[in-house]
Amino acid sequence: MVLKLGLPKGSLQEASLQLFRRAGYEITVNPRSYFPHIDDPEIECMLIRAQEMARYVEDRVLDAGLTGRDWILENRADVVEVADLIYAKQTLGKVRWVLAAPENSPVRSAQDLAGKIVATELVQVTQEYLAKHGVKAKVEFSWGATEVKPPVLADAIVEVTETGSSLRANGLRIVDTVLESNTKFIANHQSWADPAKRTKMETLVMLLRGAIDAAGRVGLMMNVRREDLKAVLEVLPALKRPTISALSEDEWMAVNTVIEEKTVREIIPRLKAANAQGIVEYPLNKIVM
């Protein structure tokens, strides 16, 4: 059994490769090839633009792939949405497709677009959005650099954003959110029905989710006297509950927990004040629930 897996080429490529590495898969990309090497003999990888991924998965060229909810909707693809993988190019979060117009534009809502031109790469979804608002406007496909088109080449745009910084840098104002999207692991129906391939995909998704859940978190280990245990536990915000185990000396306990990395600098001094000793911070690759 070999699983043919599509990896997103372009803006999501590096974030996806890093995610796979944290999940335990080493993927080597040859800049001259669209077929990266992965250190798993049961997986064959192919780099495909996220915009096209759902179509190739639906047509069974690929068993599975990673793409956005936006492109599944845009292609009206009939695929199995196996799992949400909440990561993007810059952040571990969702992205938004937004309607944006120049700062000095009279466009303040979808209704203001009647008879105007909207540039976007997400044509079908944008047309459906306008139709939902009862607006007739011309939606033009944008081949790139969409932010620079208003006001000369378009009255407004529908563009994807994580932070909105690129839109602001180009003098654009967000008018409305058209669609919220995130990365999804998808499969075609035939491959999902294959027991061996389904098991492989479920394992892969479990490890990828574990890598996402571990991002931004670290582990903490420490030794605590029994008499100080209650005070130490009151300091710790745990993912679920800290692991507590006995040491060779009866009066001492070992405490192991997971916390947000950004809180470490505040928590360690409080743990020390609560008489925790031998505090060790260590990185995490995966957290599998």
Order of alpha helices (4+ residues) and beta strands (2+ residues): beta-alpha-beta-beta-beta-alpha-beta-alpha-beta-beta-beta-alpha-beta-beta-alpha-beta-beta-alpha-alpha-beta-alpha-beta-beta-alpha-beta
